[in-house]
Amino acid sequence: MSKVRPQYPAQFRQQMVELVRAGRTPAELSREFNVTAQSITN
């Protein structure tokens, strides 16, 4: 049985991209937004 990955809204995904480009790390964002760093990296 495979795990179901949550579908994040497009606006949320775009916000993560912008924050990473601005210098934030996936680890920082994962703590702040309660998502995994791997989700942000993908």
mmCIF entry with sequence, helices, sheets and N, C-alpha, C, O atoms, coordinates in Angstrom:
data_MODEL
# 
_entry.id   MODEL 
# 
_entity.id                         1 
_entity.type                       polymer 
_entity.pdbx_number_of_molecules   1 
# 
_entity_poly.entity_id                      1 
_entity_poly.type                           'polypeptide(L)' 
_entity_poly.nstd_linkage                   no 
_entity_poly.nstd_monomer                   no 
_entity_poly.pdbx_seq_one_letter_code       MSKVRPQYPAQFRQQMVELVRAGRTPAELSREFNVTAQSITN 
_entity_poly.pdbx_seq_one_letter_code_can   MSKVRPQYPAQFRQQMVELVRAGRTPAELSREFNVTAQSITN 
_entity_poly.pdbx_strand_id                 A 
# 
loop_
_entity_poly_seq.entity_id 
_entity_poly_seq.num 
_entity_poly_seq.mon_id 
_entity_poly_seq.hetero 
1 1  MET n 
1 2  SER n 
1 3  LYS n 
1 4  VAL n 
1 5  ARG n 
1 6  PRO n 
1 7  GLN n 
1 8  TYR n 
1 9  PRO n 
1 10 ALA n 
1 11 GLN n 
1 12 PHE n 
1 13 ARG n 
1 14 GLN n 
1 15 GLN n 
1 16 MET n 
1 17 VAL n 
1 18 GLU n 
1 19 LEU n 
1 20 VAL n 
1 21 ARG n 
1 22 ALA n 
1 23 GLY n 
1 24 ARG n 
1 25 THR n 
1 26 PRO n 
1 27 ALA n 
1 28 GLU n 
1 29 LEU n 
1 30 SER n 
1 31 ARG n 
1 32 GLU n 
1 33 PHE n 
1 34 ASN n 
1 35 VAL n 
1 36 THR n 
1 37 ALA n 
1 38 GLN n 
1 39 SER n 
1 40 ILE n 
1 41 THR n 
1 42 ASN n 
# 
_struct_asym.id          A 
_struct_asym.entity_id   1 
# 
loop_
_struct_conf.conf_type_id 
_struct_conf.id 
_struct_conf.pdbx_PDB_helix_id 
_struct_conf.beg_label_comp_id 
_struct_conf.beg_label_asym_id 
_struct_conf.beg_label_seq_id 
_struct_conf.pdbx_beg_PDB_ins_code 
_struct_conf.end_label_comp_id 
_struct_conf.end_label_asym_id 
_struct_conf.end_label_seq_id 
_struct_conf.pdbx_end_PDB_ins_code 
_struct_conf.beg_auth_comp_id 
_struct_conf.beg_auth_asym_id 
_struct_conf.beg_auth_seq_id 
_struct_conf.end_auth_comp_id 
_struct_conf.end_auth_asym_id 
_struct_conf.end_auth_seq_id 
_struct_conf.pdbx_PDB_helix_class 
_struct_conf.details 
_struct_conf.pdbx_PDB_helix_length 
HELX_P HELX_P1 AA1 ALA A 10 ? ARG A 21 ? ALA A 10 ARG A 21 1 ? 12 
HELX_P HELX_P2 AA2 PRO A 26 ? PHE A 33 ? PRO A 26 PHE A 33 1 ? 8  
HELX_P HELX_P3 AA3 ALA A 37 ? THR A 41 ? ALA A 37 THR A 41 1 ? 5  
# 
_struct_conf_type.id          HELX_P 
_struct_conf_type.criteria    ? 
_struct_conf_type.reference   ? 
# 
loop_
_atom_site.group_PDB 
_atom_site.id 
_atom_site.type_symbol 
_atom_site.label_atom_id 
_atom_site.label_alt_id 
_atom_site.label_comp_id 
_atom_site.label_asym_id 
_atom_site.label_entity_id 
_atom_site.label_seq_id 
_atom_site.pdbx_PDB_ins_code 
_atom_site.Cartn_x 
_atom_site.Cartn_y 
_atom_site.Cartn_z 
_atom_site.occupancy 
_atom_site.B_iso_or_equiv 
_atom_site.pdbx_formal_charge 
_atom_site.auth_seq_id 
_atom_site.auth_comp_id 
_atom_site.auth_asym_id 
_atom_site.auth_atom_id 
_atom_site.pdbx_PDB_model_num 
ATOM 1   N N  . MET A 1 1  ? 0.847  -1.184 0.000  1.00 0.00 ? 1  MET A N  1 
ATOM 2   C CA . MET A 1 1  ? 0.000  0.000  0.000  1.00 0.00 ? 1  MET A CA 1 
ATOM 3   C C  . MET A 1 1  ? 0.887  1.239  0.000  1.00 0.00 ? 1  MET A C  1 
ATOM 4   O O  . MET A 1 1  ? 1.781  1.361  0.837  1.00 0.00 ? 1  MET A O  1 
ATOM 5   N N  . SER A 1 2  ? 0.653  2.131  -0.905 1.00 0.00 ? 2  SER A N  1 
ATOM 6   C CA . SER A 1 2  ? 1.470  3.338  -0.989 1.00 0.00 ? 2  SER A CA 1 
ATOM 7   C C  . SER A 1 2  ? 0.876  4.441  -0.125 1.00 0.00 ? 2  SER A C  1 
ATOM 8   O O  . SER A 1 2  ? -0.323 4.476  0.152  1.00 0.00 ? 2  SER A O  1 
ATOM 9   N N  . LYS A 1 3  ? 1.760  5.337  0.286  1.00 0.00 ? 3  LYS A N  1 
ATOM 10  C CA . LYS A 1 3  ? 1.308  6.478  1.076  1.00 0.00 ? 3  LYS A CA 1 
ATOM 11  C C  . LYS A 1 3  ? 0.726  7.527  0.143  1.00 0.00 ? 3  LYS A C  1 
ATOM 12  O O  . LYS A 1 3  ? 1.213  7.727  -0.970 1.00 0.00 ? 3  LYS A O  1 
ATOM 13  N N  . VAL A 1 4  ? -0.306 8.184  0.605  1.00 0.00 ? 4  VAL A N  1 
ATOM 14  C CA . VAL A 1 4  ? -0.922 9.258  -0.163 1.00 0.00 ? 4  VAL A CA 1 
ATOM 15  C C  . VAL A 1 4  ? -0.257 10.561 0.250  1.00 0.00 ? 4  VAL A C  1 
ATOM 16  O O  . VAL A 1 4  ? -0.266 10.926 1.425  1.00 0.00 ? 4  VAL A O  1 
ATOM 17  N N  . ARG A 1 5  ? 0.316  11.257 -0.717 1.00 0.00 ? 5  ARG A N  1 
ATOM 18  C CA . ARG A 1 5  ? 0.955  12.540 -0.427 1.00 0.00 ? 5  ARG A CA 1 
ATOM 19  C C  . ARG A 1 5  ? -0.089 13.639 -0.466 1.00 0.00 ? 5  ARG A C  1 
ATOM 20  O O  . ARG A 1 5  ? -0.966 13.641 -1.330 1.00 0.00 ? 5  ARG A O  1 
ATOM 21  N N  . PRO A 1 6  ? 0.005  14.572 0.466  1.00 0.00 ? 6  PRO A N  1 
ATOM 22  C CA . PRO A 1 6  ? -0.968 15.671 0.447  1.00 0.00 ? 6  PRO A CA 1 
ATOM 23  C C  . PRO A 1 6  ? -0.781 16.548 -0.784 1.00 0.00 ? 6  PRO A C  1 
ATOM 24  O O  . PRO A 1 6  ? 0.340  16.758 -1.249 1.00 0.00 ? 6  PRO A O  1 
ATOM 25  N N  . GLN A 1 7  ? -1.870 17.044 -1.293 1.00 0.00 ? 7  GLN A N  1 
ATOM 26  C CA . GLN A 1 7  ? -1.829 17.957 -2.431 1.00 0.00 ? 7  GLN A CA 1 
ATOM 27  C C  . GLN A 1 7  ? -1.849 19.377 -1.884 1.00 0.00 ? 7  GLN A C  1 
ATOM 28  O O  . GLN A 1 7  ? -2.858 19.826 -1.341 1.00 0.00 ? 7  GLN A O  1 
ATOM 29  N N  . TYR A 1 8  ? -0.753 20.067 -2.026 1.00 0.00 ? 8  TYR A N  1 
ATOM 30  C CA . TYR A 1 8  ? -0.684 21.440 -1.547 1.00 0.00 ? 8  TYR A CA 1 
ATOM 31  C C  . TYR A 1 8  ? -1.220 22.375 -2.627 1.00 0.00 ? 8  TYR A C  1 
ATOM 32  O O  . TYR A 1 8  ? -0.970 22.165 -3.814 1.00 0.00 ? 8  TYR A O  1 
ATOM 33  N N  . PRO A 1 9  ? -1.955 23.404 -2.217 1.00 0.00 ? 9  PRO A N  1 
ATOM 34  C CA . PRO A 1 9  ? -2.485 24.360 -3.204 1.00 0.00 ? 9  PRO A CA 1 
ATOM 35  C C  . PRO A 1 9  ? -1.353 25.029 -3.987 1.00 0.00 ? 9  PRO A C  1 
ATOM 36  O O  . PRO A 1 9  ? -0.242 25.184 -3.482 1.00 0.00 ? 9  PRO A O  1 
ATOM 37  N N  . ALA A 1 10 ? -1.647 25.413 -5.203 1.00 0.00 ? 10 ALA A N  1 
ATOM 38  C CA . ALA A 1 10 ? -0.645 26.045 -6.069 1.00 0.00 ? 10 ALA A CA 1 
ATOM 39  C C  . ALA A 1 10 ? -0.056 27.294 -5.420 1.00 0.00 ? 10 ALA A C  1 
ATOM 40  O O  . ALA A 1 10 ? 1.143  27.547 -5.539 1.00 0.00 ? 10 ALA A O  1 
ATOM 41  N N  . GLN A 1 11 ? -0.874 28.062 -4.746 1.00 0.00 ? 11 GLN A N  1 
ATOM 42  C CA . GLN A 1 11 ? -0.397 29.289 -4.096 1.00 0.00 ? 11 GLN A CA 1 
ATOM 43  C C  . GLN A 1 11 ? 0.629  28.961 -3.006 1.00 0.00 ? 11 GLN A C  1 
ATOM 44  O O  . GLN A 1 11 ? 1.627  29.667 -2.860 1.00 0.00 ? 11 GLN A O  1 
ATOM 45  N N  . PHE A 1 12 ? 0.385  27.896 -2.244 1.00 0.00 ? 12 PHE A N  1 
ATOM 46  C CA . PHE A 1 12 ? 1.315  27.475 -1.201 1.00 0.00 ? 12 PHE A CA 1 
ATOM 47  C C  . PHE A 1 12 ? 2.633  27.026 -1.820 1.00 0.00 ? 12 PHE A C  1 
ATOM 48  O O  . PHE A 1 12 ? 3.704  27.393 -1.336 1.00 0.00 ? 12 PHE A O  1 
ATOM 49  N N  . ARG A 1 13 ? 2.564  26.239 -2.881 1.00 0.00 ? 13 ARG A N  1 
ATOM 50  C CA . ARG A 1 13 ? 3.780  25.766 -3.551 1.00 0.00 ? 13 ARG A CA 1 
ATOM 51  C C  . ARG A 1 13 ? 4.589  26.935 -4.090 1.00 0.00 ? 13 ARG A C  1 
ATOM 52  O O  . ARG A 1 13 ? 5.813  26.957 -3.960 1.00 0.00 ? 13 ARG A O  1 
ATOM 53  N N  . GLN A 1 14 ? 3.915  27.904 -4.691 1.00 0.00 ? 14 GLN A N  1 
ATOM 54  C CA . GLN A 1 14 ? 4.608  29.076 -5.226 1.00 0.00 ? 14 GLN A CA 1 
ATOM 55  C C  . GLN A 1 14 ? 5.274  29.864 -4.106 1.00 0.00 ? 14 GLN A C  1 
ATOM 56  O O  . GLN A 1 14 ? 6.392  30.354 -4.265 1.00 0.00 ? 14 GLN A O  1 
ATOM 57  N N  . GLN A 1 15 ? 4.590  29.985 -2.981 1.00 0.00 ? 15 GLN A N  1 
ATOM 58  C CA . GLN A 1 15 ? 5.155  30.697 -1.834 1.00 0.00 ? 15 GLN A CA 1 
ATOM 59  C C  . GLN A 1 15 ? 6.432  30.003 -1.357 1.00 0.00 ? 15 GLN A C  1 
ATOM 60  O O  . GLN A 1 15 ? 7.411  30.673 -1.028 1.00 0.00 ? 15 GLN A O  1 
ATOM 61  N N  . MET A 1 16 ? 6.433  28.665 -1.316 1.00 0.00 ? 16 MET A N  1 
ATOM 62  C CA . MET A 1 16 ? 7.619  27.921 -0.882 1.00 0.00 ? 16 MET A CA 1 
ATOM 63  C C  . MET A 1 16 ? 8.773  28.169 -1.848 1.00 0.00 ? 16 MET A C  1 
ATOM 64  O O  . MET A 1 16 ? 9.909  28.367 -1.418 1.00 0.00 ? 16 MET A O  1 
ATOM 65  N N  . VAL A 1 17 ? 8.491  28.159 -3.146 1.00 0.00 ? 17 VAL A N  1 
ATOM 66  C CA . VAL A 1 17 ? 9.526  28.412 -4.154 1.00 0.00 ? 17 VAL A CA 1 
ATOM 67  C C  . VAL A 1 17 ? 10.135 29.794 -3.940 1.00 0.00 ? 17 VAL A C  1 
ATOM 68  O O  . VAL A 1 17 ? 11.356 29.952 -3.949 1.00 0.00 ? 17 VAL A O  1 
ATOM 69  N N  . GLU A 1 18 ? 9.285  30.781 -3.750 1.00 0.00 ? 18 GLU A N  1 
ATOM 70  C CA . GLU A 1 18 ? 9.774  32.150 -3.563 1.00 0.00 ? 18 GLU A CA 1 
ATOM 71  C C  . GLU A 1 18 ? 10.614 32.278 -2.292 1.00 0.00 ? 18 GLU A C  1 
ATOM 72  O O  . GLU A 1 18 ? 11.636 32.965 -2.292 1.00 0.00 ? 18 GLU A O  1 
ATOM 73  N N  . LEU A 1 19 ? 10.194 31.629 -1.223 1.00 0.00 ? 19 LEU A N  1 
ATOM 74  C CA . LEU A 1 19 ? 10.942 31.712 0.032  1.00 0.00 ? 19 LEU A CA 1 
ATOM 75  C C  . LEU A 1 19 ? 12.305 31.028 -0.075 1.00 0.00 ? 19 LEU A C  1 
ATOM 76  O O  . LEU A 1 19 ? 13.293 31.527 0.464  1.00 0.00 ? 19 LEU A O  1 
ATOM 77  N N  . VAL A 1 20 ? 12.361 29.895 -0.766 1.00 0.00 ? 20 VAL A N  1 
ATOM 78  C CA . VAL A 1 20 ? 13.646 29.207 -0.960 1.00 0.00 ? 20 VAL A CA 1 
ATOM 79  C C  . VAL A 1 20 ? 14.562 30.059 -1.834 1.00 0.00 ? 20 VAL A C  1 
ATOM 80  O O  . VAL A 1 20 ? 15.755 30.176 -1.553 1.00 0.00 ? 20 VAL A O  1 
ATOM 81  N N  . ARG A 1 21 ? 14.021 30.645 -2.874 1.00 0.00 ? 21 ARG A N  1 
ATOM 82  C CA . ARG A 1 21 ? 14.829 31.514 -3.746 1.00 0.00 ? 21 ARG A CA 1 
ATOM 83  C C  . ARG A 1 21 ? 15.333 32.745 -2.999 1.00 0.00 ? 21 ARG A C  1 
ATOM 84  O O  . ARG A 1 21 ? 16.378 33.301 -3.337 1.00 0.00 ? 21 ARG A O  1 
ATOM 85  N N  . ALA A 1 22 ? 14.583 33.165 -1.985 1.00 0.00 ? 22 ALA A N  1 
ATOM 86  C CA . ALA A 1 22 ? 14.978 34.325 -1.182 1.00 0.00 ? 22 ALA A CA 1 
ATOM 87  C C  . ALA A 1 22 ? 16.018 33.963 -0.121 1.00 0.00 ? 22 ALA A C  1 
ATOM 88  O O  . ALA A 1 22 ? 16.497 34.831 0.609  1.00 0.00 ? 22 ALA A O  1 
ATOM 89  N N  . GLY A 1 23 ? 16.366 32.669 -0.040 1.00 0.00 ? 23 GLY A N  1 
ATOM 90  C CA . GLY A 1 23 ? 17.433 32.275 0.869  1.00 0.00 ? 23 GLY A CA 1 
ATOM 91  C C  . GLY A 1 23 ? 17.024 31.437 2.061  1.00 0.00 ? 23 GLY A C  1 
ATOM 92  O O  . GLY A 1 23 ? 17.879 31.017 2.840  1.00 0.00 ? 23 GLY A O  1 
ATOM 93  N N  . ARG A 1 24 ? 15.735 31.184 2.221  1.00 0.00 ? 24 ARG A N  1 
ATOM 94  C CA . ARG A 1 24 ? 15.290 30.339 3.327  1.00 0.00 ? 24 ARG A CA 1 
ATOM 95  C C  . ARG A 1 24 ? 15.608 28.887 2.999  1.00 0.00 ? 24 ARG A C  1 
ATOM 96  O O  . ARG A 1 24 ? 15.606 28.506 1.829  1.00 0.00 ? 24 ARG A O  1 
ATOM 97  N N  . THR A 1 25 ? 15.880 28.078 4.008  1.00 0.00 ? 25 THR A N  1 
ATOM 98  C CA . THR A 1 25 ? 16.170 26.667 3.773  1.00 0.00 ? 25 THR A CA 1 
ATOM 99  C C  . THR A 1 25 ? 14.894 25.840 3.917  1.00 0.00 ? 25 THR A C  1 
ATOM 100 O O  . THR A 1 25 ? 13.972 26.231 4.632  1.00 0.00 ? 25 THR A O  1 
ATOM 101 N N  . PRO A 1 26 ? 14.845 24.693 3.232  1.00 0.00 ? 26 PRO A N  1 
ATOM 102 C CA . PRO A 1 26 ? 13.690 23.812 3.408  1.00 0.00 ? 26 PRO A CA 1 
ATOM 103 C C  . PRO A 1 26 ? 13.485 23.406 4.871  1.00 0.00 ? 26 PRO A C  1 
ATOM 104 O O  . PRO A 1 26 ? 12.346 23.250 5.313  1.00 0.00 ? 26 PRO A O  1 
ATOM 105 N N  . ALA A 1 27 ? 14.567 23.236 5.619  1.00 0.00 ? 27 ALA A N  1 
ATOM 106 C CA . ALA A 1 27 ? 14.437 22.864 7.035  1.00 0.00 ? 27 ALA A CA 1 
ATOM 107 C C  . ALA A 1 27 ? 13.727 23.959 7.826  1.00 0.00 ? 27 ALA A C  1 
ATOM 108 O O  . ALA A 1 27 ? 12.858 23.668 8.649  1.00 0.00 ? 27 ALA A O  1 
ATOM 109 N N  . GLU A 1 28 ? 14.090 25.208 7.583  1.00 0.00 ? 28 GLU A N  1 
ATOM 110 C CA . GLU A 1 28 ? 13.427 26.334 8.265  1.00 0.00 ? 28 GLU A CA 1 
ATOM 111 C C  . GLU A 1 28 ? 11.942 26.369 7.924  1.00 0.00 ? 28 GLU A C  1 
ATOM 112 O O  . GLU A 1 28 ? 11.089 26.507 8.801  1.00 0.00 ? 28 GLU A O  1 
ATOM 113 N N  . LEU A 1 29 ? 11.654 26.243 6.647  1.00 0.00 ? 29 LEU A N  1 
ATOM 114 C CA . LEU A 1 29 ? 10.270 26.323 6.198  1.00 0.00 ? 29 LEU A CA 1 
ATOM 115 C C  . LEU A 1 29 ? 9.447  25.142 6.696  1.00 0.00 ? 29 LEU A C  1 
ATOM 116 O O  . LEU A 1 29 ? 8.264  25.293 6.999  1.00 0.00 ? 29 LEU A O  1 
ATOM 117 N N  . SER A 1 30 ? 10.063 23.975 6.782  1.00 0.00 ? 30 SER A N  1 
ATOM 118 C CA . SER A 1 30 ? 9.325  22.808 7.261  1.00 0.00 ? 30 SER A CA 1 
ATOM 119 C C  . SER A 1 30 ? 8.892  22.997 8.707  1.00 0.00 ? 30 SER A C  1 
ATOM 120 O O  . SER A 1 30 ? 7.791  22.596 9.086  1.00 0.00 ? 30 SER A O  1 
ATOM 121 N N  . ARG A 1 31 ? 9.752  23.604 9.516  1.00 0.00 ? 31 ARG A N  1 
ATOM 122 C CA . ARG A 1 31 ? 9.376  23.874 10.909 1.00 0.00 ? 31 ARG A CA 1 
ATOM 123 C C  . ARG A 1 31 ? 8.287  24.941 10.987 1.00 0.00 ? 31 ARG A C  1 
ATOM 124 O O  . ARG A 1 31 ? 7.344  24.818 11.768 1.00 0.00 ? 31 ARG A O  1 
ATOM 125 N N  . GLU A 1 32 ? 8.421  25.971 10.186 1.00 0.00 ? 32 GLU A N  1 
ATOM 126 C CA . GLU A 1 32 ? 7.471  27.084 10.235 1.00 0.00 ? 32 GLU A CA 1 
ATOM 127 C C  . GLU A 1 32 ? 6.082  26.698 9.723  1.00 0.00 ? 32 GLU A C  1 
ATOM 128 O O  . GLU A 1 32 ? 5.071  27.113 10.289 1.00 0.00 ? 32 GLU A O  1 
ATOM 129 N N  . PHE A 1 33 ? 6.034  25.900 8.646  1.00 0.00 ? 33 PHE A N  1 
ATOM 130 C CA . PHE A 1 33 ? 4.759  25.585 8.009  1.00 0.00 ? 33 PHE A CA 1 
ATOM 131 C C  . PHE A 1 33 ? 4.269  24.164 8.295  1.00 0.00 ? 33 PHE A C  1 
ATOM 132 O O  . PHE A 1 33 ? 3.248  23.738 7.756  1.00 0.00 ? 33 PHE A O  1 
ATOM 133 N N  . ASN A 1 34 ? 4.996  23.432 9.141  1.00 0.00 ? 34 ASN A N  1 
ATOM 134 C CA . ASN A 1 34 ? 4.608  22.081 9.553  1.00 0.00 ? 34 ASN A CA 1 
ATOM 135 C C  . ASN A 1 34 ? 4.426  21.128 8.364  1.00 0.00 ? 34 ASN A C  1 
ATOM 136 O O  . ASN A 1 34 ? 3.436  20.402 8.276  1.00 0.00 ? 34 ASN A O  1 
ATOM 137 N N  . VAL A 1 35 ? 5.397  21.151 7.465  1.00 0.00 ? 35 VAL A N  1 
ATOM 138 C CA . VAL A 1 35 ? 5.469  20.203 6.353  1.00 0.00 ? 35 VAL A CA 1 
ATOM 139 C C  . VAL A 1 35 ? 6.874  19.611 6.373  1.00 0.00 ? 35 VAL A C  1 
ATOM 140 O O  . VAL A 1 35 ? 7.756  20.134 7.055  1.00 0.00 ? 35 VAL A O  1 
ATOM 141 N N  . THR A 1 36 ? 7.089  18.537 5.641  1.00 0.00 ? 36 THR A N  1 
ATOM 142 C CA . THR A 1 36 ? 8.424  17.951 5.626  1.00 0.00 ? 36 THR A CA 1 
ATOM 143 C C  . THR A 1 36 ? 9.343  18.751 4.710  1.00 0.00 ? 36 THR A C  1 
ATOM 144 O O  . THR A 1 36 ? 8.902  19.342 3.724  1.00 0.00 ? 36 THR A O  1 
ATOM 145 N N  . ALA A 1 37 ? 10.611 18.758 5.051  1.00 0.00 ? 37 ALA A N  1 
ATOM 146 C CA . ALA A 1 37 ? 11.599 19.438 4.216  1.00 0.00 ? 37 ALA A CA 1 
ATOM 147 C C  . ALA A 1 37 ? 11.646 18.790 2.833  1.00 0.00 ? 37 ALA A C  1 
ATOM 148 O O  . ALA A 1 37 ? 11.871 19.470 1.832  1.00 0.00 ? 37 ALA A O  1 
ATOM 149 N N  . GLN A 1 38 ? 11.435 17.482 2.780  1.00 0.00 ? 38 GLN A N  1 
ATOM 150 C CA . GLN A 1 38 ? 11.438 16.777 1.500  1.00 0.00 ? 38 GLN A CA 1 
ATOM 151 C C  . GLN A 1 38 ? 10.310 17.270 0.600  1.00 0.00 ? 38 GLN A C  1 
ATOM 152 O O  . GLN A 1 38 ? 10.485 17.370 -0.614 1.00 0.00 ? 38 GLN A O  1 
ATOM 153 N N  . SER A 1 39 ? 9.162  17.577 1.182  1.00 0.00 ? 39 SER A N  1 
ATOM 154 C CA . SER A 1 39 ? 8.048  18.112 0.386  1.00 0.00 ? 39 SER A CA 1 
ATOM 155 C C  . SER A 1 39 ? 8.425  19.435 -0.251 1.00 0.00 ? 39 SER A C  1 
ATOM 156 O O  . SER A 1 39 ? 8.052  19.714 -1.390 1.00 0.00 ? 39 SER A O  1 
ATOM 157 N N  . ILE A 1 40 ? 9.158  20.242 0.478  1.00 0.00 ? 40 ILE A N  1 
ATOM 158 C CA . ILE A 1 40 ? 9.576  21.541 -0.046 1.00 0.00 ? 40 ILE A CA 1 
ATOM 159 C C  . ILE A 1 40 ? 10.636 21.355 -1.119 1.00 0.00 ? 40 ILE A C  1 
ATOM 160 O O  . ILE A 1 40 ? 10.624 22.044 -2.139 1.00 0.00 ? 40 ILE A O  1 
ATOM 161 N N  . THR A 1 41 ? 11.546 20.430 -0.890 1.00 0.00 ? 41 THR A N  1 
ATOM 162 C CA . THR A 1 41 ? 12.617 20.173 -1.846 1.00 0.00 ? 41 THR A CA 1 
ATOM 163 C C  . THR A 1 41 ? 12.064 19.655 -3.171 1.00 0.00 ? 41 THR A C  1 
ATOM 164 O O  . THR A 1 41 ? 12.560 20.012 -4.240 1.00 0.00 ? 41 THR A O  1 
ATOM 165 N N  . ASN A 1 42 ? 11.047 18.823 -3.095 1.00 0.00 ? 42 ASN A N  1 
ATOM 166 C CA . ASN A 1 42 ? 10.447 18.272 -4.319 1.00 0.00 ? 42 ASN A CA 1 
ATOM 167 C C  . ASN A 1 42 ? 9.749  19.371 -5.069 1.00 0.00 ? 42 ASN A C  1 
ATOM 168 O O  . ASN A 1 42 ? 9.175  19.126 -6.130 1.00 0.00 ? 42 ASN A O  1 
# 
